[in-house]
Structure formats: structure tokens, C-alpha cells
Amino acid sequence: MASTSKTGTLPHWDLTNIYPSLESAELKQAIAQTQADLTALEGYLDTHHISKTGSTAQPSSTSSTSSINAFADIVNGYLEHTNALLRLFYTVSTYISLSVATDSFNTTARRMRSEIDPLGVQFSQIDTRFTGWLGGLQHLLPEVIARGGLAAQHAFYLHETAEQSRYMMSEPEEALAAELSLSGATAWSKLQGTITSQLTVEMERNGTTEKLPMPAIINIMQHDPDAEVRREAYELEHAAWASVKEPLAACMNGVKGAAVVLNRKRGRVDALHAPVEDARIDRETLDAMMGAMRDSFPTFRKYLRAKARRLGHEGGLPWWDLFAPVGKSEHSYSWDEAQNLVITNFAQFSPQLARLAQTAFERNWIDAEQRTGKRGGAFCSEVAAVDESRILCNFDGSLDQVSTVAHELGHAFHNHAQVGKTILQTITPMTLAETASIMCETLLIDAALRDAKSADEELAILETDLIGKTQVIVDITSRYLFEQEVFERRAKSELSADDLCEIMLRCQKETYGDGLDERYLHPWMWTWKPHYYSRSFYNFPYAFGLLFATGLYAIYQKRGADFVPDYIELLASTGEGSAADLAARFGINLHERAFWQASLDVIGQRIERYCEL
């Protein structure tokens, strides 16, 4: 199924090789098998007395060889059962979630998602029992791992799991928290997704009034060549978010309030504690990176002021011109042209990457059309059971959207690099999950710059590149500061929609400075970014990904084709090492501010070129 527009025929993704339909016998059987596997795994834990309190009955450091072997057998058995279970469950849940993502009006898909959510809770409770048990036996892990088998193959996972066990509540409390999440934070997150995906705005274009979904309004505000149209879309967007501000503020309070309570009960230092450890970095790395980013703000403001002058503004940019096209590209890209551009440039880096992209296009892994009921933005989801990915985007023909397609295909290539690994070996932190996607973006933009046929076209391409990087460095910092304050204040009381808007505006002023016209900022950014409603601090890892991938790309430019096998091996290993250890393979020290500054200097050089043009 597809639609036709000025961009050509835009595809809807094909999910039928995963399951024939939501009502199919195959999907029902998979759900039933998941339930049976969960019951069996619970029975396995019961049989072997696996629980946080059960650890006292297990081998001590002076246990006999036979006892250690028995302990190793239990660990290996758990790993085998869990990997098989998660491969099936993730496939089922991904399939249903993908169905909701493209059609939030589909009541069957939404009902089924709510029906399988308890399965995730059940596994969370199982995982809690194993984590608590393993934490009590952490001192025995070296001996268990030394015996080889699955334990040795999952050494990083086992050590990380045992280490994180110190931040657990009691087993009954963790079980209750998991169960209550369905009617708490998860429910608030679903509500935010439903509200924002179903909201529409009427806009008059070319003499005709159209009812447009919010992603389309946002794309018009960002990319339409007419400044008055962009401003109108900006005003319509703001009015739309204002109309739903109260339920969305309730969603934000619900999600953040739950996180505040759980962080306190689990002994976390603050709201950043868990996200930093989940990212597999440390505070020293985060401080070095964020400090270098803040130092770079004057350079980014120089870019924004240059753009403002180009567009006829005496001060900074109004928000509706933040993403405005500058310079002249040869044309708007059709879907076919986007495919050719991506595949051709991927092939120059790696034939393997190009083949993966070709497969994604040919087998309809991508859903590209903008439509009501489909969520905004873009993402890539792995479909474990078939070793494939599915990509959602909202394609409008701009170079920015072509770059987005390349970005998401990078995620798909990352997934492809991990084929053959178990689920537990592929758990990748967000910091490293952005490596391949940013690399693919960089490949596309660099090729476009090399092929530019005029200064005006080069300017247009630089604009696409720099506004994206400004979002990841400057805007991401504003979101980071926003979330810090929201967490601090939510610990004391609920925040109103007006409070949230006031914080957002203040953080934008602090980061964008005089690069933007402070009369026309975007107080509603908190409403439609789904990241605020899913995971805490779903922001700084994007900056890490950009700057880490930029540093890797600089190494690629020096080493050439010899770099690619090491790079693919890095992608394959992102679930089996800390960010620092994996970066060290390429001689990178993440604690050194100089590394982050060097990557920012690369962006700074492009800003200087932009200002010259």
C-alpha cells in the first residue's frame, strides 16, 4: 500500500513476513508461546531457588568444584531460556507496536498492545529475580565465566547485571512497580502518543483548506520555501499544542513523577544516575562532552546570525526560520531519487551497507508517507525473529528527509551487523546506538557537498547539515537543561503546562542566545517530543553519537577502506563493552575534552565556510 504525491509513490512498510495480520493464527500462536515460555522460565527460577533472598542458599566462595559447576549450569540455563524467550517476545511486541505507530486509530492494534504489556511486566519481574540473585553471587562470576559456555559468551552482560543489582528495591517492591507501570508511566506515555498522532490542523494552501496531521504542519513550518507560509504553520502549530496542553502536562507529570519516586526508592543519586550508567559512560565523560558543547555555542550562534542576515532579520532568527531553506538545491527529491542517492553513496563506503539499503527499499522495510494517525518523527525497529528492520519516516522530498532516511538505514545496518548474536549480547546503549546512523548521515552530506555544482547549492547543503547539527548540539542541550529542571521541580510538586513552557523558553534562551529572536521561540517543544515520555534524559546520547561518529569518520578519512572492517566489528560489539572500552579500540579517550572539541572543530569549519558563502 502506498500513496502518490510530488515525491512520487511513497511506500508503506510490509509486515506480512513477520505475521500475516493482527488477527492471524500465527500471531496468536506466537503470543501463546510467549506466555508458555514465560511460565516455563518462572518455573526454572522456582526450581533453582533464584531470587534475591535465595542467593544465600547458593555456593559460597569456598564451595566445591561440583557446586560451582552446578551454579554455572544454572546461569547457562537461564541465558539459554531468556535469549529464546526475548527473541520471540520482542518480535511480537515490535510487530504490534509498528501497527500502532502507523495507525493509532487501529483499535485492534491498541487493544493487543495493552494485552501483551503484562507479558513485558512478567519478564521484568523474572529479570528482577535473576538480577538480585546474581548480585548476591557476584564474587563467583569469574569462576563461572572461566568454565566457558554461554556464561563466557555473556560475560559483559552478567557483570553489568550483577553490578546494577545494588540499585534494586526489594523483590516484592520491584514486582509491584513493574505491574503498576502499566497504569502509571506506560499509560501516560501511550496517551501522549495517541494525542499527538491524532491531532490535526486546518490550513489553507493554494486556495484549498486541508486538514493536516501535526508532522505535516511541522514539516511545512520547517521546510516550506515561503516565509509567510512557514510563519503561518508555526502559529497554527502553537495554537494546536495549546489546545491539548493540559492532558500533555498531566502525561509529563505522570512519567516524571513515577521516575522520581523509583529513583529515590532504588538509591539513585539523582535523575541522571541511571541514564548515565545505562549509556555505559561515566560523569567524567558526560562533563567533558557537555563542557566542550557549551564552549562551542558562540560558533553555532555565529551560524544562526549569518542565516538571519541572509533571510533579512536584523537580530536573531525567529523559530519559523530556524529550519528555513537557504541557498538553492537543484530540486526536491522524489522517493526514487532519494533511494538512488543513498545507495550510490553508501556503496562508496561499504558494499555491504549498500546491499542492506537496497534490500530495505526493495522489500518495503520503510513507511515513508505522512498521514493522520501515524506518529511524527522517524525511527528504526529491529524485528528479531526475521533478522530485519523496519523504518518509519515522514518523507517530504527535502534533503533533510533524505538524510533522515540515511540515518535510519544506519540503525538498520547496525542491527544487521549484530545478526548471529543473542538478544542479551546486543543490548546497546543509546550513546553507541547512534554511531552507525550518524555515520550514514555524514556519508550522504559529504557526498552531496563534493557534488555541489554551484556555491548556492553548496550553501543549501551546508544549511541542511548545520541545522541538523545545531539541533543535536544546541537544542539537545536545551532539552537536557529542561529535563534537569523538570526532574528537580517535579520532586517537590506537579508542574503546570505554563511552568513547562516557561522552563523550555528559558533553556532555549540559555543555549541559543542571540542566535534566535527571543520573541519567537518554541515553548511547546516538550509536548510532541516522545522522548520525554519514554526514557529519562533521552537527549545527551544523541550528542555523544554525533561527536563520536564524527571522530570515527575523521579516522576513516585517514585510514580509508582498511577502517571499514574494524568499524563493522565495533557495531557488532556494542552490546558487549562500555563506551570507553570500545572507543579505545580506535585510540579515543572519552575523558579527554580535546576529543570532543576536535569533533566540534570539524563542525566549526563548516560554519566558517557557510558564513563565507
C-alpha positions in Angstrom: 0.0 0.0 0.0 1.3 3.4 -0.9 0.4 7.0 -1.8 1.4 9.1 -4.7 2.4 12.8 -4.4 5.0 15.2 -5.8 7.7 13.0 -4.2 6.5 10.0 -6.3 5.0 6.9 -4.8 5.7 6.7 -1.1 5.8 3.3 0.4 4.0 1.8 3.4 6.1 -0.9 5.1 5.3 -4.6 4.6 4.9 -6.5 7.9 3.4 -9.7 6.4 6.6 -11.8 6.5 6.6 -11.2 10.3 3.0 -12.2 10.8 0.2 -12.2 8.2 -2.1 -9.9 10.2 -3.1 -8.8 13.7 -5.8 -11.4 13.6 -3.7 -14.2 12.2 -3.3 -17.6 13.8 0.5 -17.2 13.6 0.5 -14.2 15.8 -1.9 -15.7 18.2 0.3 -18.8 18.4 3.4 -16.6 19.0 1.6 -14.8 21.8 0.6 -18.1 23.4 4.1 -19.5 23.0 5.5 -16.4 24.7 3.1 -16.9 27.6 4.2 -20.5 27.9 7.9 -19.6 27.7 7.4 -17.0 30.5 5.7 -19.6 32.7 8.5 -22.1 32.0 11.1 -19.6 32.8 9.4 -18.7 36.1 9.3 -22.4 36.8 13.0 -22.6 36.1 13.6 -19.8 38.7 11.4 -21.6 41.2 13.2 -24.9 40.7 16.6 -23.4 41.3 15.5 -21.0 44.1 16.6 -18.0 42.0 15.6 -14.8 43.9 17.4 -12.0 45.7 16.8 -13.8 49.0 17.5 -17.2 47.5 21.2 -16.3 46.9 22.1 -17.1 50.5 21.4 -20.8 49.7 23.8 -20.8 46.8 27.6 -21.6 46.7 30.0 -19.6 48.8 33.5 -18.6 47.8 34.8 -21.8 49.4 32.3 -24.1 47.6 33.5 -27.3 45.9 34.1 -27.6 42.2 30.9 -29.5 41.7 28.9 -26.8 43.4 30.5 -24.1 41.2 29.7 -26.3 38.1 26.1 -26.6 39.3 25.9 -22.8 39.7 27.4 -22.3 36.2 24.8 -24.7 34.8 22.0 -22.7 36.3 23.4 -19.5 34.8 23.9 -21.0 31.4 20.3 -22.4 31.5 18.9 -19.1 32.4 20.8 -17.4 29.5 19.6 -20.0 27.0 15.9 -19.8 28.1 16.0 -16.0 28.2 17.5 -15.4 24.8 14.9 -17.7 23.1 12.1 -16.0 25.0 13.2 -12.5 24.2 13.7 -13.2 20.5 10.1 -14.3 20.3 8.6 -11.6 22.6 10.5 -8.7 21.0 9.2 -9.8 17.6 5.6 -10.0 18.8 5.7 -6.7 20.7 7.6 -4.9 17.8 5.0 -6.1 15.3 2.1 -4.8 17.3 3.9 -1.5 18.1 4.7 -0.9 14.5 1.0 -1.4 13.7 0.1 1.3 16.2 2.8 3.7 15.1 1.3 4.0 11.6 -2.3 3.9 12.7 -3.2 5.0 16.2 -6.9 4.7 15.2 -6.5 1.0 14.9 -8.3 -0.2 18.0 -7.4 -3.8 17.4 -3.7 -3.0 17.5 -4.0 -0.7 20.5 -6.0 -3.4 22.4 -3.4 -6.1 21.5 -0.6 -3.8 22.7 -2.3 -3.4 26.0 -2.9 -7.2 26.2 0.8 -8.0 25.7 2.1 -5.3 28.0 1.6 -7.6 31.0 3.9 -10.1 29.4 6.7 -7.4 29.5 5.9 -6.8 33.1 6.1 -10.6 33.8 9.5 -10.7 32.2 10.6 -7.6 34.1 9.7 -9.5 37.3 11.6 -12.5 36.2 14.6 -10.3 35.3 14.4 -8.7 38.8 14.6 -12.1 40.5 17.7 -13.1 38.4 19.4 -9.8 38.9 19.0 -9.9 42.7 20.2 -13.5 42.8 23.2 -12.8 40.6 24.2 -9.7 42.6 24.5 -11.8 45.7 26.9 -14.2 43.9 28.9 -11.6 42.0 32.1 -12.8 43.6 31.7 -16.2 41.9 31.2 -14.9 38.4 34.9 -15.1 37.4 34.9 -18.8 38.1 31.6 -19.4 36.3 32.8 -17.4 33.2 36.1 -19.3 33.2 34.2 -22.5 32.6 33.2 -21.3 29.2 29.9 -21.9 27.5 27.1 -19.3 27.4 28.3 -17.6 30.6 31.7 -16.8 29.0 29.9 -15.5 25.8 27.7 -13.3 28.0 30.4 -12.1 30.5 29.8 -8.4 30.0 26.0 -8.9 30.4 26.5 -10.9 33.6 28.9 -8.5 35.2 26.8 -5.4 34.3 23.6 -7.1 35.6 25.3 -8.1 38.9 26.7 -4.6 39.3 23.3 -2.9 38.8 21.6 -5.2 41.3 22.8 -2.8 44.1 20.1 -0.3 42.8 17.1 -2.7 43.4 14.3 -2.3 45.7 13.1 -5.4 47.5 11.8 -8.1 45.1 8.1 -7.6 46.1 8.6 -3.8 45.6 10.1 -4.3 42.1 7.4 -6.7 41.1 4.7 -4.2 42.2 6.5 -1.3 40.5 6.6 -3.3 37.2 2.9 -4.1 37.5 1.8 -0.6 38.4 3.8 0.8 35.4 1.0 -0.3 33.1 -1.5 2.0 34.7 1.2 4.6 35.5 4.1 5.8 33.4 3.4 3.5 30.5 -0.2 4.6 30.3 0.8 8.3 30.4 3.3 7.6 27.6 0.6 5.9 25.5 -1.8 8.8 26.0 0.9 11.3 24.8 1.4 9.2 21.7 -2.3 9.0 21.0 -3.0 12.7 21.5 -0.1 13.9 19.3 -0.6 11.4 16.5 -4.4 12.1 16.2 -4.2 15.9 16.4 -4.9 17.7 13.1 -4.8 21.3 11.9 -6.7 23.0 9.1 -4.5 25.1 6.9 -5.3 26.9 3.6 -2.9 26.1 0.8 -3.3 27.0 -2.8 -6.9 28.1 -2.3 -7.9 24.9 -0.6 -8.3 24.2 3.1 -6.6 20.9 4.1 -6.8 19.0 7.4 -3.2 18.1 8.1 -1.6 15.9 10.8 0.9 17.5 13.1 4.0 16.0 11.4 2.9 17.6 8.1 2.4 21.0 9.8 5.8 20.8 11.4 7.4 19.9 8.1 5.7 22.9 6.4 6.9 25.2 9.2 10.5 23.9 8.8 10.9 23.4 5.0 8.4 25.5 3.0 10.2 28.0 0.8 7.7 30.7 1.6 8.5 32.6 4.8 4.8 33.6 5.3 3.7 30.0 5.0 6.3 28.9 7.5 5.1 31.6 9.9 1.5 30.6 9.5 2.4 26.9 10.1 4.3 28.0 13.2 1.3 29.9 14.6 -1.1 27.1 13.8 1.2 24.5 15.4 1.4 26.6 18.6 -2.3 27.0 18.7 -2.8 23.3 18.3 -0.4 22.4 21.1 -2.0 25.0 23.3 -5.4 23.2 22.8 -4.1 20.0 24.3 -1.6 21.4 26.8 -3.4 20.2 29.9 -3.5 16.4 29.1 0.1 16.6 27.9 1.2 18.3 31.0 -0.5 15.6 33.0 1.4 13.0 30.9 4.7 14.7 31.7 3.9 14.9 35.4 2.9 11.3 35.5 6.0 10.0 33.7 8.5 12.1 35.6 6.8 11.7 38.9 7.0 7.9 38.7 10.7 8.2 37.8 11.4 10.5 40.8 9.8 8.0 43.2 11.5 5.0 41.8 15.0 6.7 41.6 14.7 7.6 45.3 13.5 4.1 46.3 16.3 2.4 44.4 19.0 4.5 46.0 19.9 6.5 42.9 21.9 9.7 43.5 19.7 11.7 41.1 17.7 11.5 38.0 20.9 11.4 35.8 22.4 8.5 37.7 20.6 5.6 35.9 20.7 7.2 32.4 24.4 7.8 32.6 25.0 4.1 33.6 22.5 2.9 31.0 24.5 4.9 28.5 27.7 3.0 29.7 29.6 6.1 30.3 30.6 8.0 33.4 30.1 11.5 34.7 33.6 12.5 33.7 32.8 11.6 30.1 29.5 13.4 30.2 31.0 16.5 31.8 33.9 16.6 29.2 31.4 16.4 26.4 28.8 18.8 27.7 31.6 21.3 28.6 33.0 21.2 25.1 29.5 21.6 23.7 28.8 24.7 25.7 32.1 26.2 24.7 31.0 25.8 21.0 27.8 27.8 21.4 29.3 31.1 20.2 30.3 29.3 16.9 26.7 28.0 16.4 25.3 31.4 17.2 27.5 32.9 14.5 25.9 30.5 12.1 22.4 31.4 13.2 23.1 35.1 13.0 24.6 34.7 9.5 21.4 32.9 8.4 19.3 35.6 10.0 21.0 38.2 7.9 20.6 36.2 4.8 16.9 36.0 5.5 16.6 39.7 6.2 16.4 39.7 10.0 18.3 42.3 11.9 18.5 40.3 15.1 18.4 36.5 15.6 16.2 34.1 13.8 12.5 33.6 14.6 11.7 30.0 15.2 9.9 29.5 11.9 13.1 30.4 10.0 15.3 28.2 12.1 14.9 25.4 9.6 14.3 27.5 6.6 16.0 26.5 3.4 18.9 28.7 2.4 20.7 28.6 -1.0 19.2 26.7 -3.9 19.2 22.9 -4.3 18.6 21.6 -7.8 15.2 20.1 -6.9 13.1 18.5 -4.3 13.9 14.8 -4.2 11.4 12.1 -5.3 11.4 8.9 -3.5 13.2 7.1 -6.3 15.9 9.8 -6.4 16.3 9.5 -2.6 16.9 5.8 -3.0 19.5 6.2 -5.7 21.3 8.9 -3.8 21.5 6.8 -0.6 22.5 3.6 -2.3 25.2 5.2 -4.5 26.9 6.9 -1.7 26.7 4.0 0.7 28.4 1.8 -1.8 31.4 4.1 -1.8 31.9 3.4 1.9 30.9 -0.3 2.0 29.2 -2.6 -0.5 27.7 -4.4 2.5 26.0 -1.2 3.6 24.7 -0.5 0.1 23.2 -4.0 -0.2 21.4 -3.6 3.2 19.9 -0.3 2.0 18.9 -1.9 -1.4 17.2 -4.7 0.5 15.3 -2.2 2.7 14.0 -0.3 -0.3 13.1 -3.4 -2.4 11.4 -5.3 0.4 9.4 -2.4 1.8 11.0 -2.1 5.1 10.2 1.6 5.1 7.0 3.5 5.8 7.5 7.0 4.3 4.1 8.6 3.8 2.8 11.4 6.1 -0.8 10.7 7.2 -3.2 11.2 10.1 -2.8 8.6 12.8 0.8 8.0 12.0 3.3 9.2 14.6 5.7 12.0 13.8 9.5 11.9 13.5 11.4 8.8 12.5 12.7 5.6 14.0 14.1 2.2 13.1 13.0 -1.0 14.9 14.7 -4.4 14.8 12.5 -7.4 14.1 14.4 -10.1 15.8 12.8 -13.3 14.5 13.4 -12.4 10.9 16.7 -10.6 11.3 15.3 -7.5 9.6 14.4 -3.9 10.5 11.5 -1.5 9.8 11.9 2.2 9.4 9.3 4.9 9.9 9.8 8.4 8.5 7.7 11.3 7.2 9.2 12.0 3.8 8.6 15.4 2.1 11.3 15.5 -0.6 13.7 17.7 1.3 17.4 16.9 1.6 16.9 16.8 5.3 14.4 14.0 4.9 16.8 12.1 2.6 19.4 12.5 5.3 16.8 11.1 7.8 16.3 8.0 5.7 20.1 7.5 5.6 20.2 8.0 9.3 17.6 5.3 10.0 19.2 2.9 7.5 22.3 3.3 9.6 20.4 1.9 12.5 19.3 -1.0 10.3 22.9 -1.6 9.3 23.8 -1.7 13.0 21.1 -4.3 13.5 22.4 -6.2 10.5 26.0 -6.2 11.9 24.7 -7.9 15.1 22.9 -10.8 13.3 24.1 -14.0 14.8 24.5 -12.5 18.3 22.0 -13.4 21.0 19.5 -10.8 22.3 21.4 -10.3 25.5 24.6 -9.8 23.5 23.1 -7.0 21.5 21.7 -4.7 24.2 23.2 -1.4 23.0 23.2 1.9 25.0 21.8 4.9 23.2 25.3 6.5 23.1 26.6 3.8 20.8 23.3 3.2 19.1 23.7 6.5 17.2 27.1 5.6 15.8 26.0 4.0 12.5 23.1 6.4 11.9 25.3 9.5 12.2 28.0 7.8 10.1 25.4 7.2 7.3 24.2 10.8 7.5 27.8 12.0 7.3 28.4 9.9 4.2 25.4 11.4 2.5 26.1 15.0 3.3 29.8 14.8 2.5 29.0 13.3 -0.9 26.4 16.0 -1.6 28.9 18.7 -0.7 31.5 17.2 -3.1 29.0 17.0 -5.9 27.6 20.5 -5.4 27.6 22.3 -8.8 27.5 25.9 -7.5 28.2 28.0 -4.4 24.4 28.4 -3.9 23.9 24.6 -4.0 26.8 24.1 -1.6 25.2 26.7 0.7 21.9 24.8 0.7 23.6 21.5 1.5 25.6 23.1 4.3 22.4 24.6 5.7 20.8 21.1 5.8 23.9 19.8 7.6 24.3 22.6 10.0 20.7 22.9 11.2 20.8 19.2 12.0 24.0 19.6 13.9 22.7 22.7 15.7 19.7 20.6 16.8 22.0 17.9 18.2 24.4 20.2 20.0 22.5 23.4 20.9 18.9 22.2 21.0 19.8 18.9 22.7 21.5 20.9 25.4 18.3 23.0 25.9 16.3 19.8 26.3 18.9 18.4 28.7 18.7 21.5 30.9 14.9 21.4 30.6 14.7 17.8 31.8 17.1 18.5 34.7 14.9 21.3 36.0 11.7 19.4 35.4 13.0 16.5 37.5 14.2 18.8 40.3 10.9 20.6 40.5 8.7 17.5 40.0 10.3 16.1 43.1 8.6 18.9 45.0 5.3 19.4 43.2 3.5 19.0 39.9 4.3 21.4 37.1 1.6 23.2 35.1 1.7 23.4 31.3 2.7 27.1 31.8 5.5 26.0 34.1 6.8 23.6 31.4 6.6 26.3 28.7 8.4 28.8 30.9 11.3 26.3 31.6 11.5 25.4 27.9 11.8 29.1 26.9 14.4 29.9 29.5 16.5 26.9 28.4 16.3 27.9 24.7 17.4 31.4 25.6 20.4 30.0 27.6 21.6 27.8 24.7 20.6 29.6 21.5 21.4 33.0 23.0 21.3 35.8 20.4 21.2 33.3 17.6 17.4 33.3 17.8 14.9 36.1 18.2 13.7 35.5 21.8 10.2 36.9 20.9 9.6 33.8 18.7 10.9 30.7 20.3 9.2 27.3 20.8 7.7 26.9 24.3 5.8 23.7 23.1 8.8 21.5 22.3 8.0 19.4 25.4 4.6 18.4 24.0 5.5 16.4 20.9 8.9 15.0 21.6 8.1 11.4 22.6 11.5 11.0 24.3 10.3 12.9 27.4 7.6 10.4 27.9 9.6 7.2 27.4 13.0 7.3 29.0 14.8 9.8 31.2 17.4 12.0 29.5 16.8 10.7 26.0 18.9 13.6 24.8 22.6 13.7 25.6 23.2 10.3 23.9 22.4 11.9 20.6 25.2 14.5 21.1 27.5 11.7 22.1 26.6 9.8 18.9 27.2 12.8 16.7 30.5 13.7 18.1 31.7 10.1 18.5 30.8 9.2 14.9 32.4 12.5 13.7 35.6 11.4 15.4 35.3 7.9 13.8 34.7 9.5 10.4 37.9 11.5 10.7 39.7 8.2 11.4 38.0 6.7 8.3 39.2 9.6 6.1 42.8 8.8 7.2 42.6 5.0 7.0 40.3 4.5 4.1 38.8 1.1 3.3 41.0 -0.5 6.0 38.8 1.2 8.6 35.5 -0.4 7.5 36.0 -4.0 8.9 37.0 -2.6 12.3 34.0 -0.3 12.2 31.6 -3.1 11.4 33.2 -5.1 14.2 32.6 -2.2 16.6 28.9 -2.2 15.6 28.7 -5.9 16.2 30.2 -5.4 19.7 28.2 -2.5 21.1 26.3 -4.8 23.4 29.4 -6.3 24.9 31.5 -3.4 26.2 31.5 0.0 27.8 31.7 3.1 25.5 35.2 3.8 26.8 36.5 0.3 26.1 35.0 0.3 22.6 36.3 3.8 21.8 39.8 2.8 23.0 40.0 0.3 20.1 40.4 3.4 17.9 42.7 5.2 20.2 40.0 7.5 21.6 39.9 8.6 25.2 36.4 9.8 26.1 37.6 11.6 29.2 39.7 14.0 27.2 37.8 17.2 26.4 40.2 17.5 23.4 38.5 14.6 21.6 35.1 16.2 21.8 36.5 19.6 20.9 38.1 18.1 17.8 34.8 16.8 16.6 33.2 20.2 17.2 36.0 21.9 15.4 35.0 19.9 12.3 31.5 21.4 12.5 33.1 24.8 13.2 35.0 24.6 9.9 31.7 24.0 8.1 30.2 27.0 9.8 33.1 29.2 8.7 32.5 28.0 5.1 28.8 28.7 5.4 29.5 32.2 6.6 31.9 32.8 3.7 29.2 31.8 1.3 
